[in-house]
Amino acid sequence: MNTLGKLFLQGLAVIIPVSLTLAILWWMARGAEQFLGGILMQILPGGWYVPGLGVASAIVITIFIGLLSHNLIFQKLFSFPDAIFKRLPLVKTIYTAFKDFVDYLNPESKVGMSKVVLVQLPNQEYQMVGFVTREDFSRLPLELNVEQAIAVYLPMSY
């Protein structure tokens, strides 16, 4: 591949993640503004609504749900849709992938991103960034024939 083609692909590697992140944030903010903003326009007296109030209320609601998630009663309530999503065939795949990734980034997670590693896949010339999730396999019902085995999470590896 010529130099121009390689530069183009490197540019795409920078632009695509940034563009997708901004597009998703824009989509979420726009959706919050349309949905919650529409509700607030109906509830609030005339002239009280200002653009951006839907996004602000979405942020407040998200923080409130985070606060409720520490309560045992609400943990049981939030586990109900979780159980349903984990049983639906297509939804299960999407939901568990997102949930695992978000749980992994959770600051209260036991696993956390304690160690970052580079993994070279067999027969590949590139490396992927991964996070060590387990170094001790003694409590698992399997025997590893590798001397120093570790488990590594590779984001977006599928």
C-alpha positions in Angstrom: 0.0 0.0 0.0 1.4 3.4 -0.9 2.1 6.2 1.6 -1.0 8.2 0.7 -3.2 5.2 1.4 -1.5 4.5 4.8 -1.9 8.2 5.8 -5.6 8.0 4.8 -6.1 4.9 7.0 -4.3 6.5 9.9 -6.5 9.6 9.5 -9.6 7.4 9.6 -8.3 5.7 12.7 -8.3 9.2 14.4 -11.4 10.6 12.9 -13.8 7.7 13.2 -13.7 7.2 17.1 -13.9 11.0 17.6 -16.7 11.4 15.1 -18.7 8.5 16.5 -18.3 9.7 20.1 -19.4 13.2 19.2 -22.3 11.8 17.2 -23.5 9.6 20.0 -23.2 12.5 22.5 -25.1 14.8 20.1 -27.8 12.1 19.6 -28.2 11.6 23.4 -28.3 15.4 24.1 -30.8 16.0 21.3 -33.0 13.0 22.4 -33.0 14.3 26.0 -33.8 17.8 24.9 -36.7 16.6 22.7 -38.2 14.2 25.1 -37.6 15.8 28.5 -37.7 19.3 27.0 -41.1 18.5 25.6 -42.4 17.3 28.9 -40.9 20.3 30.7 -42.6 22.7 28.2 -46.0 21.1 29.2 -45.3 21.2 32.9 -43.6 24.5 33.4 -45.4 27.9 33.3 -45.0 29.9 30.1 -41.6 31.5 29.7 -39.9 29.3 32.3 -38.5 26.8 29.8 -35.1 27.7 28.2 -33.3 25.5 25.6 -30.9 23.1 27.3 -33.2 22.4 30.2 -34.0 19.0 28.9 -30.3 18.1 28.8 -29.8 19.5 32.3 -32.7 17.5 33.6 -31.4 14.3 32.0 -28.1 14.9 33.8 -29.9 15.4 37.1 -32.1 12.3 36.5 -29.0 10.2 35.7 -27.3 11.4 38.9 -30.4 10.6 40.9 -30.6 7.1 39.4 -26.9 6.6 40.4 -27.8 7.7 43.9 -30.7 5.3 44.0 -28.5 2.4 42.8 -26.8 2.4 46.2 -30.1 1.5 47.9 -30.8 -2.2 48.3 -34.5 -1.8 47.4 -33.7 0.0 44.1 -30.9 -2.5 43.3 -33.6 -5.3 43.3 -35.8 -3.0 41.2 -33.0 -2.3 38.7 -32.1 -6.0 38.5 -35.5 -6.9 37.0 -34.9 -5.4 33.5 -31.4 -6.7 33.7 -32.7 -10.2 34.1 -35.1 -9.7 31.2 -32.5 -8.3 28.8 -30.1 -11.2 29.6 -32.8 -13.7 28.3 -33.7 -12.1 25.0 -31.5 -13.6 22.2 -30.3 -10.5 20.2 -30.8 -8.0 23.0 -28.7 -10.2 25.3 -25.6 -9.9 23.0 -25.8 -6.2 22.8 -26.8 -5.5 26.4 -24.2 -7.8 28.0 -21.4 -6.3 25.8 -22.2 -2.8 26.8 -22.9 -3.7 30.5 -19.6 -5.6 30.8 -17.7 -2.7 29.3 -19.4 -0.1 31.5 -19.1 -2.3 34.6 -15.4 -2.7 33.9 -15.0 1.1 33.8 -17.0 1.5 37.0 -14.8 3.1 39.7 -16.4 0.7 42.3 -15.6 -2.3 40.2 -13.4 -4.9 42.0 -11.6 -5.7 38.8 -10.9 -2.2 37.5 -8.2 -1.3 35.0 -5.3 -2.1 37.3 -2.9 -3.1 34.6 -2.8 -2.2 30.9 -1.1 -4.6 28.5 -0.3 -4.9 24.8 -1.4 -8.2 23.3 -0.1 -9.5 20.0 -2.6 -11.9 18.4 -1.2 -15.0 16.6 -0.3 -14.5 13.0 -0.9 -10.7 13.3 1.6 -7.9 13.0 -0.4 -5.5 15.1 -1.0 -5.3 18.8 -4.2 -4.6 20.8 -4.5 -2.7 24.1 -6.0 -4.9 26.8 -6.7 -4.8 30.6 -5.7 -7.6 33.0 -8.7 -9.0 34.6 -7.3 -12.0 36.4 -3.9 -13.3 37.4 -5.0 -16.0 39.9 -6.8 -19.1 38.5 -6.6 -21.2 41.6 -10.3 -20.9 42.5 -11.5 -21.8 39.0 -12.4 -25.4 38.1 -9.9 -25.6 35.2 -6.3 -26.4 34.9 -4.0 -24.3 32.8 -0.9 -25.7 31.2 0.7 -22.3 31.0 3.2 -21.2 33.6 2.2 -17.6 33.9 -1.3 -17.3 32.7 -3.3 -14.0 32.9 -6.8 -13.1 31.7 -7.0 -10.0 29.5 -10.0 -8.0 28.5 -9.7 -6.7 24.9 -12.3 -4.0 24.3 -14.1 -4.4 21.0 -12.2 -7.7 20.3 -15.3 -9.3 18.9 
